Amino acid sequence: MAHERIDVDLPLAKVYEYLSDPTYFPHFFERIDHVNKVNSQTFEFATQMGGKDYQWTTNIIDNLRNTRFAWITINGNLNQTGTIRFTPLDNGERTRVDFSLDYRTFFGEPEEELAEFIQALPAQMKKDLQRFKEEAEADTFKQNADDTLEEIEAADEAEEEEAAA
């Protein structure tokens, strides 16, 4: 399990808006390739390690607006749980983010690439949250996340057209 804390120079409501929507995660989490929203509570995650695809579906288990956001894996070949806690600083002008994230296999010991992925989680999470902070504070986060979403949607459409041909 990894736990990181970062202070963001943005109001709590804005930070919560960004971090309580897992579809934004691939934009700043380098090791998550894609998140698809199934419904308001369910999200499908995907990544690739060592040439192997990992996919898992999560459900939101706690969503207390501007306070806490948490999810847990309900199926897939990678088990992920996460909790984000939000604390207002300086009368709500800044926000402290406490982020906990854990990956596990469902059965047995992980293969080498996955074991390395899990072992590197704390250092990677620190980099990912710093990237989030920089882009959110520069007000480029939402724009860049929307651009990434458009690229993913275009790739999905191209795959569908290719499959139909």
Backbone hydrogen bonds in HBPLUS format (Angstrom, degrees):
<---DONOR---> <-ACCEPTOR-->    atom                        ^
c    i                          cat <-CA-CA->   ^        H-A-AA   ^      H-
h    n   atom  resd res      DA  || num        DHA   H-A  angle D-A-AA Bond
n    s   type  num  typ     dist DA aas  dist angle  dist       angle   num
A0002-ALA N   A0101-LEU O   2.84 MM  99  5.37 167.0  1.86 158.6 163.0     1
A0101-LEU N   A0002-ALA O   2.91 MM  99  5.37 157.0  1.96 150.5 157.3     2
A0004-GLU N   A0099-PHE O   2.91 MM  95  5.36 159.5  1.95 151.4 157.7     3
A0099-PHE N   A0004-GLU O   2.83 MM  95  5.36 171.4  1.83 167.9 170.0     4
A0006-ILE N   A0097-VAL O   2.95 MM  91  5.33 152.3  2.02 145.3 154.4     5
A0097-VAL N   A0006-ILE O   2.79 MM  91  5.33 167.3  1.81 158.9 163.3     6
A0008-VAL N   A0095-THR O   2.73 MM  87  5.21 169.1  1.74 159.4 161.9     7
A0095-THR N   A0008-VAL O   2.88 MM  87  5.21 163.2  1.91 153.8 159.3     8
A0014-LYS N   A0011-PRO O   3.12 MM   3  5.59 126.5  2.42 110.6 122.8     9
A0015-VAL N   A0011-PRO O   3.23 MM   4  6.56 164.0  2.25 156.6 161.2    10
A0016-TYR N   A0012-LEU O   2.86 MM   4  6.00 167.8  1.87 161.9 165.7    11
A0017-GLU N   A0013-ALA O   2.98 MM   4  6.09 153.9  2.05 137.8 145.1    12
A0018-TYR N   A0014-LYS O   3.19 MM   4  6.51 157.2  2.25 149.5 153.5    13
A0019-LEU N   A0015-VAL O   2.98 MM   4  6.18 170.6  1.99 158.2 160.8    14
A0020-SER N   A0016-TYR O   2.87 MM   4  5.63 132.6  2.10 152.4 158.2    15
A0024-TYR N   A0021-ASP O   2.96 MM   3  5.97 170.2  1.97 134.0 136.9    16
A0025-PHE N   A0022-PRO O   2.94 MM   3  5.13 147.5  2.05 106.7 116.6    17
A0027-HIS N   A0024-TYR O   2.95 MM   3  5.65 146.0  2.07 122.5 132.3    18
A0028-PHE N   A0025-PHE O   3.11 MM   3  5.72 134.1  2.33 115.4 125.1    19
A0029-PHE N   A0025-PHE O   2.71 MM   4  5.52 159.5  1.75 173.1 177.7    20
A0032-ILE N   A0029-PHE O   3.14 MM   3  5.66 162.7  2.18 125.1 123.7    21
A0033-ASP N   A0046-ALA O   2.88 MM  13  5.67 133.7  2.10 142.6 155.8    22
A0034-HIS N   A0046-ALA O   3.14 MM  12  5.16 151.3  2.23 142.9 141.9    23
A0046-ALA N   A0034-HIS O   2.87 MM  12  5.16 130.7  2.11 155.7 157.2    24
A0036-ASN N   A0044-GLU O   2.76 MM   8  5.00 158.4  1.81 145.8 152.9    25
A0044-GLU N   A0036-ASN O   2.78 MM   8  5.00 164.0  1.80 150.3 154.7    26
A0038-VAL N   A0042-THR O   2.91 MM   4  5.33 156.9  1.96 141.2 146.4    27
A0039-ASN N   A0042-THR O   3.35 MM   3  5.27 161.4  2.39 134.1 135.7    28
A0060-ILE N   A0041-GLN O   2.80 MM  19  5.13 150.0  1.89 144.4 154.2    29
A0043-PHE N   A0058-THR O   2.98 MM  15  5.32 156.3  2.03 144.4 151.2    30
A0058-THR N   A0043-PHE O   2.79 MM  15  5.32 164.9  1.81 160.0 164.2    31
A0045-PHE N   A0056-TRP O   2.75 MM  11  5.32 174.1  1.75 173.0 172.8    32
A0056-TRP N   A0045-PHE O   3.11 MM  11  5.32 155.7  2.17 133.8 139.3    33
A0047-THR N   A0054-TYR O   2.92 MM   7  5.32 150.4  2.01 152.1 158.3    34
A0054-TYR N   A0047-THR O   2.82 MM   7  5.32 168.0  1.84 159.8 156.8    35
A0049-MET N   A0052-LYS O   2.94 MM   3  5.32 159.4  1.98 150.9 153.9    36
A0052-LYS N   A0049-MET O   2.84 MM   3  5.32 164.4  1.87 120.7 125.9    37
A0077-ASN N   A0055-GLN O   2.93 MM  22  5.97 149.9  2.02 165.2 168.0    38
A0057-THR N   A0075-ASN O   2.80 MM  18  5.40 163.0  1.83 152.7 155.5    39
A0074-ILE N   A0057-THR O   2.71 MM  17  5.74 168.5  1.72 158.5 160.7    40
A0059-ASN N   A0072-ILE O   2.92 MM  13  5.64 156.7  1.97 157.0 159.8    41
A0072-ILE N   A0059-ASN O   3.03 MM  13  5.64 150.4  2.13 148.4 156.4    42
A0061-ILE N   A0070-ALA O   2.92 MM   9  5.67 150.6  2.01 125.6 135.2    43
A0062-ASP N   A0070-ALA O   3.41 MM   8  4.93 152.5  2.49 130.6 123.9    44
A0070-ALA N   A0062-ASP O   2.77 MM   8  4.93 150.5  1.86 149.9 148.9    45
A0064-LEU N   A0068-ARG O   2.88 MM   4  5.11 140.2  2.04 141.3 153.5    46
A0067-THR N   A0064-LEU O   2.83 MM   3  5.45 144.1  1.95 150.5 152.1    47
A0068-ARG N   A0064-LEU O   2.95 MM   4  5.11 161.5  1.98 140.9 146.8    48
A0086-PHE N   A0067-THR O   2.85 MM  19  4.93 167.0  1.87 138.4 139.3    49
A0069-PHE N   A0084-ILE O   2.87 MM  15  5.16 146.5  1.98 149.2 157.4    50
A0084-ILE N   A0069-PHE O   2.73 MM  15  5.16 157.2  1.78 156.2 163.9    51
A0071-TRP N   A0082-GLY O   2.97 MM  11  5.48 152.8  2.05 149.5 154.9    52
A0082-GLY N   A0071-TRP O   3.17 MM  11  5.48 163.1  2.20 141.0 143.1    53
A0073-THR N   A0080-GLN O   3.09 MM   7  5.48 118.8  2.49 145.0 160.6    54
A0079-ASN N   A0104-ARG O   2.80 MM  25  4.98 162.8  1.83 171.2 165.2    55
A0104-ARG N   A0079-ASN O   2.79 MM  25  4.98 143.8  1.92 141.4 150.4    56
A0081-THR N   A0102-ASP O   2.99 MM  21  5.31 153.4  2.06 144.6 152.0    57
A0102-ASP N   A0081-THR O   2.90 MM  21  5.31 153.1  1.97 160.3 162.7    58
A0083-THR N   A0100-SER O   2.93 MM  17  5.19 155.4  1.99 144.9 149.7    59
A0100-SER N   A0083-THR O   2.83 MM  17  5.19 168.8  1.84 159.7 163.4    60
A0085-ARG N   A0098-ASP O   2.81 MM  13  5.05 160.6  1.85 147.2 154.0    61
A0098-ASP N   A0085-ARG O   2.95 MM  13  5.05 166.2  1.97 147.1 151.5    62
A0087-THR N   A0096-ARG O   2.90 MM   9  4.97 154.6  1.97 147.3 152.4    63
A0096-ARG N   A0087-THR O   2.78 MM   9  4.97 172.3  1.78 154.8 156.9    64
A0089-LEU N   A0094-ARG O   2.82 MM   5  4.91 161.1  1.86 140.6 135.3    65
A0092-GLY N   A0089-LEU O   2.97 MM   3  5.22 121.8  2.32 104.3 119.7    66
A0094-ARG N   A0089-LEU O   3.14 MM   5  4.91 170.7  2.15 142.1 139.2    67
A0093-GLU N   A0090-ASP O   3.13 MM   3  5.50 166.1  2.15 114.6 118.9    68
A0115-ALA N   A0111-GLU O   2.82 MM   4  6.00 159.1  1.87 161.1 168.4    69
A0116-GLU N   A0112-GLU O   2.96 MM   4  6.21 156.3  2.02 151.5 157.3    70
A0117-PHE N   A0113-GLU O   2.94 MM   4  6.15 151.6  2.02 142.1 150.6    71
A0118-ILE N   A0114-LEU O   2.89 MM   4  6.15 161.7  1.92 153.9 157.4    72
A0119-GLN N   A0115-ALA O   2.92 MM   4  6.08 159.1  1.96 145.9 152.2    73
A0120-ALA N   A0116-GLU O   2.95 MM   4  6.06 147.9  2.06 145.4 152.9    74
A0121-LEU N   A0118-ILE O   3.18 MM   3  5.20 159.8  2.22 104.1 110.1    75
A0124-GLN N   A0120-ALA O   3.01 MM   4  6.11 166.0  2.03 163.0 167.3    76
A0125-MET N   A0121-LEU O   2.81 MM   4  5.82 163.1  1.84 159.8 163.8    77
A0126-LYS N   A0122-PRO O   3.17 MM   4  6.33 152.6  2.25 142.5 149.0    78
A0127-LYS N   A0123-ALA O   3.23 MM   4  6.55 158.8  2.28 145.6 150.3    79
A0128-ASP N   A0124-GLN O   2.87 MM   4  6.13 161.8  1.90 154.3 159.9    80
A0129-LEU N   A0125-MET O   2.91 MM   4  6.06 164.3  1.93 152.1 155.3    81
A0130-GLN N   A0126-LYS O   3.09 MM   4  6.24 148.5  2.19 140.6 149.4    82
A0131-ARG N   A0127-LYS O   2.97 MM   4  6.24 152.7  2.05 148.0 155.5    83
A0132-PHE N   A0128-ASP O   2.95 MM   4  6.27 156.0  2.00 146.8 153.4    84
A0133-LYS N   A0129-LEU O   2.92 MM   4  6.11 166.1  1.94 147.7 150.9    85
A0134-GLU N   A0130-GLN O   2.98 MM   4  6.20 168.1  2.00 152.6 155.1    86
A0135-GLU N   A0131-ARG O   3.06 MM   4  6.22 169.0  2.07 153.5 156.4    87
A0136-ALA N   A0132-PHE O   2.81 MM   4  5.87 163.2  1.84 158.6 164.2    88
A0137-GLU N   A0133-LYS O   2.92 MM   4  5.94 167.3  1.94 151.7 155.5    89
A0138-ALA N   A0134-GLU O   3.05 MM   4  6.08 142.8  2.19 136.8 146.9    90
A0140-THR N   A0135-GLU O   2.98 MM   5  5.23 153.6  2.05 159.8 160.3    91
A0141-PHE N   A0135-GLU O   3.09 MM   6  4.73 131.8  2.33 121.8 114.1    92
A0139-ASP N   A0136-ALA O   3.08 MM   3  5.05 154.4  2.15 101.2 108.7    93
A0144-ASN N   A0140-THR O   2.87 MM   4  5.92 168.3  1.88 156.3 160.1    94
A0145-ALA N   A0141-PHE O   2.79 MM   4  5.93 157.2  1.84 154.9 162.4    95
A0146-ASP N   A0142-LYS O   2.81 MM   4  5.96 157.2  1.87 149.9 155.9    96
A0147-ASP N   A0143-GLN O   2.94 MM   4  6.20 154.7  2.00 147.6 154.7    97
A0148-THR N   A0144-ASN O   2.94 MM   4  6.16 156.5  2.00 145.1 151.3    98
A0149-LEU N   A0145-ALA O   2.90 MM   4  6.14 156.8  1.95 148.0 154.4    99
A0150-GLU N   A0146-ASP O   2.93 MM   4  6.19 156.1  1.99 148.2 154.2   100
A0151-GLU N   A0147-ASP O   3.01 MM   4  6.30 153.1  2.08 147.0 154.2   101
A0152-ILE N   A0148-THR O   2.97 MM   4  6.25 156.6  2.02 151.3 157.5   102
A0153-GLU N   A0149-LEU O   2.89 MM   4  6.13 163.3  1.92 152.2 156.9   103
A0154-ALA N   A0150-GLU O   2.92 MM   4  6.09 156.1  1.98 146.2 152.7   104
A0155-ALA N   A0151-GLU O   2.99 MM   4  6.20 155.1  2.05 144.8 151.5   105
A0156-ASP N   A0152-ILE O   2.88 MM   4  6.15 155.1  1.94 150.4 157.6   106
A0157-GLU N   A0153-GLU O   2.94 MM   4  6.19 157.5  1.99 147.7 153.6   107
A0158-ALA N   A0154-ALA O   2.97 MM   4  6.20 157.3  2.02 146.3 152.5   108
A0159-GLU N   A0155-ALA O   2.99 MM   4  6.24 154.3  2.06 146.7 153.3   109
A0160-GLU N   A0156-ASP O   2.98 MM   4  6.27 154.5  2.05 148.4 155.3   110
A0161-GLU N   A0157-GLU O   2.91 MM   4  6.17 159.3  1.95 152.8 158.1   111
A0162-GLU N   A0158-ALA O   2.93 MM   4  6.09 155.7  1.99 145.4 152.4   112
A0163-ALA N   A0159-GLU O   2.91 MM   4  6.11 153.9  1.98 145.2 152.3   113
A0164-ALA N   A0160-GLU O   2.96 MM   4  6.17 145.5  2.08 143.3 152.7   114
A0165-ALA N   A0161-GLU O   3.09 MM   4  6.26 132.9  2.32 139.8 151.3   115
